[in-house]
Amino acid sequence: VSIQLSAKSLSSKVNVSAESKSSSKNTKIMVRNVPFEATRSELLKLFGAFGQLKKVRLPKKIDGTHRGFAFCEFLTNKEAKNAMTTLSGTHLYGRHLVLEWATPDGDDKMNVTEAREKAKRDAMKAGLGDSASGAGKKKGRHTKF
């Protein structure tokens, strides 16, 4: 495992937004830009150094490779905050890990509903509409020959 600290400093605006989103109950961190060579066990080792992990998820694609992001859930908020502040400038296999507070599980369901509604609106705007029911079809005039 190749881990490096980044020399780049984060703007104060990013740090403020990350802290404001973290609540005293939030223990789940979303890790973006995870290298495709990285494995679940390597993430367990990396984040496990900051406390006891409840769960580490690395969502996979249909072909079996992971999607480039992960979720690390700690037992306590203090451990999660410690990992967040310490690993915020870390590189893994040459890629900068982007850490964000994950949304609580209840918000995910609402986001899915909102995304479906937005997709439906976009389809209607594009003229793809409700083609299965035939409601959006225009009937043409038939001419007799």
Backbone as CSV, one residue per row, in Angstrom:
resi,resn,N_x,N_y,N_z,CA_x,CA_y,CA_z,C_x,C_y,C_z
1,VAL,0.851,-1.171,0.000,0.000,0.000,0.000,0.892,1.226,0.000
2,SER,0.658,2.112,-0.950,1.441,3.334,-1.069,0.598,4.505,-0.599
3,ILE,0.959,5.093,0.540,0.216,6.217,1.101,1.150,7.408,1.197
4,GLN,0.689,8.563,0.699,1.475,9.776,0.762,0.598,10.914,1.217
5,LEU,1.168,11.837,1.970,0.448,13.046,2.350,0.628,14.081,1.260
6,SER,-0.420,14.792,0.962,-0.386,15.807,-0.069,0.182,17.099,0.499
7,ALA,0.981,17.789,-0.300,1.541,19.067,0.123,0.565,20.206,-0.128
8,LYS,-0.475,19.938,-0.897,-1.462,20.969,-1.202,-2.316,21.242,0.018
9,SER,-2.631,22.510,0.218,-3.491,22.859,1.339,-4.909,23.069,0.831
10,LEU,-5.863,22.674,1.638,-7.262,22.848,1.279,-7.701,24.256,1.642
11,SER,-8.617,24.801,0.870,-9.111,26.128,1.196,-9.973,26.053,2.445
12,SER,-10.074,27.135,3.175,-10.858,27.142,4.405,-12.330,26.928,4.106
13,LYS,-12.776,27.299,2.897,-14.172,27.112,2.519,-14.535,25.632,2.509
14,VAL,-13.632,24.778,1.999,-13.882,23.334,1.952,-13.939,22.766,3.359
15,ASN,-13.010,23.177,4.223,-12.992,22.667,5.579,-14.243,23.061,6.358
16,VAL,-14.724,24.281,6.162,-15.912,24.738,6.867,-17.131,23.939,6.427
17,SER,-17.265,23.699,5.123,-18.427,22.952,4.639,-18.372,21.510,5.111
18,ALA,-17.196,20.927,5.176,-17.086,19.547,5.640,-17.444,19.452,7.120
19,GLU,-17.014,20.436,7.904,-17.321,20.409,9.330,-18.793,20.690,9.596
20,SER,-19.396,21.579,8.790,-20.791,21.914,9.039,-21.715,20.753,8.698
21,LYS,-21.313,19.917,7.748,-22.140,18.775,7.375,-22.029,17.646,8.394
22,SER,-20.945,17.634,9.162,-20.777,16.541,10.120,-21.597,16.835,11.362
23,SER,-22.407,15.888,11.717,-23.183,16.041,12.942,-22.544,15.179,14.013
24,SER,-23.022,15.333,15.219,-22.445,14.546,16.312,-22.788,13.071,16.178
25,LYS,-23.778,12.740,15.333,-24.182,11.353,15.167,-23.558,10.688,13.949
26,ASN,-23.003,11.470,13.011,-22.507,10.915,11.764,-21.196,10.180,11.972
27,THR,-21.165,8.927,11.560,-19.960,8.115,11.696,-19.526,7.527,10.364
28,LYS,-20.205,7.895,9.278,-19.917,7.305,7.966,-19.232,8.319,7.058
29,ILE,-18.120,7.871,6.459,-17.338,8.701,5.549,-17.427,8.103,4.148
30,MET,-17.675,8.964,3.164,-17.631,8.520,1.774,-16.250,8.871,1.228
31,VAL,-15.592,7.883,0.646,-14.249,8.059,0.104,-14.353,7.994,-1.414
32,ARG,-14.060,9.106,-2.071,-14.111,9.154,-3.533,-12.710,9.066,-4.106
33,ASN,-12.643,8.781,-5.390,-11.384,8.712,-6.123,-10.497,7.573,-5.623
34,VAL,-11.125,6.472,-5.237,-10.374,5.298,-4.778,-9.750,4.631,-6.000
35,PRO,-8.442,4.362,-5.971,-7.800,3.711,-7.118,-8.394,2.328,-7.361
36,PHE,-8.460,1.928,-8.616,-9.056,0.642,-8.950,-8.182,-0.528,-8.507
37,GLU,-6.906,-0.276,-8.213,-6.029,-1.327,-7.700,-6.282,-1.593,-6.213
38,ALA,-6.883,-0.637,-5.523,-7.103,-0.751,-4.078,-8.148,-1.819,-3.774
39,THR,-7.944,-2.505,-2.661,-8.875,-3.550,-2.241,-9.548,-3.147,-0.933
40,ARG,-10.567,-3.899,-0.575,-11.297,-3.654,0.671,-10.366,-3.825,1.868
41,SER,-9.508,-4.842,1.824,-8.599,-5.086,2.951,-7.605,-3.941,3.128
42,GLU,-7.182,-3.310,2.034,-6.280,-2.163,2.149,-7.000,-0.969,2.772
43,LEU,-8.264,-0.767,2.415,-9.042,0.304,3.039,-9.272,0.007,4.515
44,LEU,-9.492,-1.264,4.851,-9.646,-1.647,6.261,-8.392,-1.307,7.052
45,LYS,-7.224,-1.586,6.486,-5.958,-1.282,7.165,-5.771,0.231,7.315
46,LEU,-6.060,0.960,6.229,-5.849,2.406,6.230,-6.754,3.109,7.235
47,PHE,-8.060,2.821,7.179,-9.006,3.508,8.059,-9.076,2.858,9.447
48,GLY,-8.726,1.593,9.549,-8.747,0.898,10.831,-7.733,1.432,11.823
49,ALA,-6.747,2.153,11.333,-5.740,2.746,12.219,-6.320,3.871,13.067
50,PHE,-7.505,4.363,12.726,-8.095,5.502,13.430,-9.221,5.105,14.378
51,GLY,-9.522,3.837,14.438,-10.574,3.384,15.339,-11.213,2.112,14.821
52,GLN,-12.203,1.660,15.565,-12.878,0.422,15.204,-13.916,0.693,14.113
53,LEU,-13.803,-0.054,13.032,-14.719,0.109,11.903,-15.935,-0.787,12.064
54,LYS,-17.090,-0.215,11.810,-18.334,-0.981,11.837,-18.524,-1.693,10.496
55,LYS,-18.232,-0.946,9.409,-18.447,-1.505,8.077,-17.620,-0.742,7.052
56,VAL,-17.096,-1.464,6.067,-16.428,-0.855,4.919,-17.051,-1.448,3.669
57,ARG,-17.643,-0.571,2.844,-18.285,-1.028,1.602,-17.549,-0.451,0.408
58,LEU,-17.318,-1.284,-0.581,-16.687,-0.884,-1.826,-17.618,-1.348,-2.948
59,PRO,-18.609,-0.502,-3.334,-19.605,-0.920,-4.327,-18.963,-1.384,-5.627
60,LYS,-19.508,-2.449,-6.188,-18.933,-3.064,-7.384,-19.821,-2.871,-8.601
61,LYS,-19.180,-2.909,-9.771,-19.895,-2.884,-11.040,-20.287,-4.311,-11.406
62,ILE,-21.012,-4.453,-12.488,-21.458,-5.771,-12.932,-20.276,-6.681,-13.261
63,ASP,-19.203,-6.108,-13.794,-18.042,-6.924,-14.175,-17.162,-7.329,-12.991
64,GLY,-17.522,-6.916,-11.783,-16.794,-7.335,-10.582,-15.785,-6.331,-10.066
65,THR,-15.399,-5.346,-10.866,-14.473,-4.324,-10.383,-15.255,-3.286,-9.579
66,HIS,-14.561,-2.611,-8.677,-15.282,-1.622,-7.872,-15.442,-0.317,-8.630
67,ARG,-16.330,0.539,-8.127,-16.768,1.731,-8.849,-15.920,2.979,-8.585
68,GLY,-14.899,2.875,-7.745,-14.014,4.016,-7.519,-14.359,4.852,-6.307
69,PHE,-15.288,4.369,-5.482,-15.581,5.052,-4.227,-15.903,4.002,-3.174
70,ALA,-15.900,4.436,-1.911,-16.133,3.507,-0.804,-16.826,4.232,0.344
71,PHE,-17.403,3.455,1.250,-18.000,3.978,2.473,-17.323,3.301,3.652
72,CYS,-16.842,4.112,4.601,-16.223,3.602,5.819,-17.037,4.109,7.002
73,GLU,-17.565,3.190,7.783,-18.385,3.569,8.931,-17.675,3.162,10.219
74,PHE,-17.496,4.135,11.103,-16.830,3.916,12.387,-17.865,3.716,13.489
75,LEU,-17.404,3.214,14.634,-18.306,3.034,15.771,-18.658,4.362,16.426
76,THR,-17.692,5.284,16.505,-17.967,6.564,17.157,-17.666,7.726,16.214
77,ASN,-18.293,8.853,16.483,-18.074,10.051,15.683,-16.660,10.585,15.877
78,LYS,-16.115,10.430,17.058,-14.768,10.919,17.351,-13.733,10.214,16.466
79,GLU,-13.878,8.903,16.291,-12.966,8.149,15.431,-13.120,8.583,13.976
80,ALA,-14.355,8.795,13.556,-14.618,9.217,12.176,-14.020,10.603,11.910
81,LYS,-14.194,11.536,12.857,-13.628,12.879,12.694,-12.106,12.829,12.629
82,ASN,-11.505,11.981,13.472,-10.055,11.837,13.484,-9.562,11.323,12.131
83,ALA,-10.234,10.322,11.579,-9.854,9.787,10.266,-10.045,10.838,9.182
84,MET,-11.144,11.567,9.271,-11.458,12.594,8.268,-10.371,13.673,8.243
85,THR,-9.984,14.180,9.396,-8.993,15.260,9.438,-7.597,14.757,9.057
86,THR,-7.255,13.557,9.483,-5.909,13.049,9.227,-5.720,12.600,7.776
87,LEU,-6.712,11.951,7.217,-6.564,11.387,5.874,-7.049,12.304,4.758
88,SER,-7.435,13.539,5.069,-7.991,14.422,4.049,-6.994,14.756,2.947
89,GLY,-5.706,14.716,3.202,-4.710,15.025,2.177,-3.921,13.814,1.726
90,THR,-4.509,12.632,1.833,-3.785,11.394,1.559,-3.896,10.964,0.100
91,HIS,-2.803,10.404,-0.393,-2.786,9.790,-1.724,-2.665,8.279,-1.540
92,LEU,-3.431,7.535,-2.304,-3.360,6.075,-2.293,-3.102,5.628,-3.718
93,TYR,-2.003,4.928,-3.939,-1.579,4.516,-5.285,-1.538,5.706,-6.248
94,GLY,-1.091,6.842,-5.746,-0.933,8.017,-6.591,-2.204,8.823,-6.827
95,ARG,-3.317,8.420,-6.214,-4.571,9.161,-6.403,-4.968,9.830,-5.102
96,HIS,-5.383,11.078,-5.199,-5.791,11.860,-4.031,-7.160,11.375,-3.550
97,LEU,-7.228,10.907,-2.306,-8.506,10.458,-1.743,-9.331,11.673,-1.342
98,VAL,-10.583,11.697,-1.789,-11.498,12.787,-1.450,-12.476,12.255,-0.415
99,LEU,-12.435,12.830,0.789,-13.278,12.361,1.886,-14.421,13.334,2.126
100,GLU,-15.626,12.792,2.263,-16.813,13.592,2.563,-17.645,12.835,3.586
101,TRP,-18.442,13.574,4.331,-19.377,12.919,5.234,-20.503,12.321,4.395
102,ALA,-20.792,11.061,4.615,-21.880,10.407,3.888,-23.213,10.854,4.470
103,THR,-24.231,10.896,3.622,-25.555,11.278,4.096,-26.154,10.134,4.893
104,PRO,-26.975,10.443,5.885,-27.632,9.378,6.644,-28.506,8.527,5.732
105,ASP,-28.750,7.269,6.116,-29.479,6.324,5.285,-30.859,6.820,4.896
106,GLY,-31.545,7.541,5.745,-32.884,8.034,5.443,-32.886,9.026,4.295
107,ASP,-31.812,9.828,4.176,-31.723,10.806,3.099,-31.493,10.137,1.753
108,ASP,-30.828,8.967,1.734,-30.560,8.279,0.479,-31.850,7.912,-0.230
109,LYS,-32.861,7.464,0.513,-34.121,7.070,-0.099,-34.807,8.272,-0.725
110,MET,-34.723,9.421,-0.063,-35.317,10.627,-0.604,-34.573,11.053,-1.866
111,ASN,-33.255,10.943,-1.875,-32.477,11.316,-3.041,-32.801,10.427,-4.233
112,VAL,-33.053,9.155,-4.011,-33.417,8.241,-5.088,-34.753,8.667,-5.678
113,THR,-35.718,8.996,-4.825,-37.027,9.435,-5.296,-36.899,10.721,-6.097
114,GLU,-36.109,11.662,-5.586,-35.905,12.923,-6.297,-35.218,12.690,-7.641
115,ALA,-34.249,11.784,-7.667,-33.533,11.495,-8.913,-34.461,10.866,-9.945
116,ARG,-35.355,9.983,-9.502,-36.309,9.373,-10.428,-37.259,10.415,-11.006
117,GLU,-37.727,11.314,-10.145,-38.622,12.374,-10.613,-37.914,13.296,-11.606
118,LYS,-36.665,13.628,-11.324,-35.895,14.479,-12.220,-35.672,13.773,-13.557
119,ALA,-35.364,12.485,-13.532,-35.162,11.730,-14.767,-36.445,11.690,-15.594
120,LYS,-37.582,11.556,-14.903,-38.869,11.536,-15.594,-39.147,12.887,-16.250
121,ARG,-38.862,13.997,-15.517,-39.056,15.332,-16.082,-38.150,15.557,-17.292
122,ASP,-36.881,15.124,-17.168,-35.938,15.291,-18.277,-36.367,14.495,-19.497
123,ALA,-36.900,13.297,-19.275,-37.371,12.472,-20.387,-38.558,13.130,-21.075
124,MET,-39.426,13.734,-20.288,-40.586,14.425,-20.862,-40.134,15.620,-21.705
125,LYS,-39.144,16.363,-21.210,-38.629,17.510,-21.952,-37.983,17.077,-23.260
126,ALA,-37.322,15.914,-23.226,-36.632,15.424,-24.419,-37.588,14.790,-25.417
127,GLY,-38.851,14.657,-25.029,-39.840,14.089,-25.928,-39.931,12.581,-25.855
128,LEU,-39.275,11.995,-24.864,-39.308,10.542,-24.722,-40.531,10.113,-23.943
129,GLY,-41.050,10.990,-23.138,-42.307,10.823,-22.408,-42.690,9.431,-21.996
130,ASP,-43.959,9.257,-21.845,-44.533,8.016,-21.355,-44.874,7.137,-22.551
131,SER,-43.865,6.697,-23.287,-44.093,5.977,-24.533,-44.725,4.612,-24.330
132,ALA,-44.561,4.028,-23.163,-45.122,2.705,-22.911,-46.648,2.756,-22.887
133,SER,-47.215,3.822,-22.347,-48.670,3.911,-22.248,-49.282,4.523,-23.494
134,GLY,-48.471,5.163,-24.307,-48.979,5.772,-25.527,-49.654,7.104,-25.294
135,ALA,-49.579,7.651,-24.101,-50.260,8.901,-23.781,-49.667,10.076,-24.531
136,GLY,-48.369,10.040,-24.809,-47.724,11.169,-25.445,-47.745,11.111,-26.962
137,LYS,-48.308,10.064,-27.568,-48.291,9.910,-29.019,-49.383,10.747,-29.671
138,LYS,-49.038,11.296,-30.816,-50.024,12.032,-31.600,-50.548,11.100,-32.682
139,LYS,-51.821,11.161,-32.882,-52.397,10.324,-33.921,-52.391,11.096,-35.232
140,GLY,-51.926,10.442,-36.264,-51.876,11.075,-37.581,-53.181,10.827,-38.342
141,ARG,-53.417,11.638,-39.341,-54.610,11.467,-40.169,-54.313,10.457,-41.259
142,HIS,-55.235,9.619,-41.473,-55.100,8.637,-42.539,-55.827,9.140,-43.775
143,THR,-55.169,9.071,-44.882,-55.816,9.490,-46.129,-56.164,8.256,-46.940
144,LYS,-57.273,8.323,-47.572,-57.703,7.206,-48.432,-57.172,7.438,-49.829
145,PHE,-56.733,6.397,-50.447,-56.234,6.489,-51.817,-57.234,5.980,-52.783
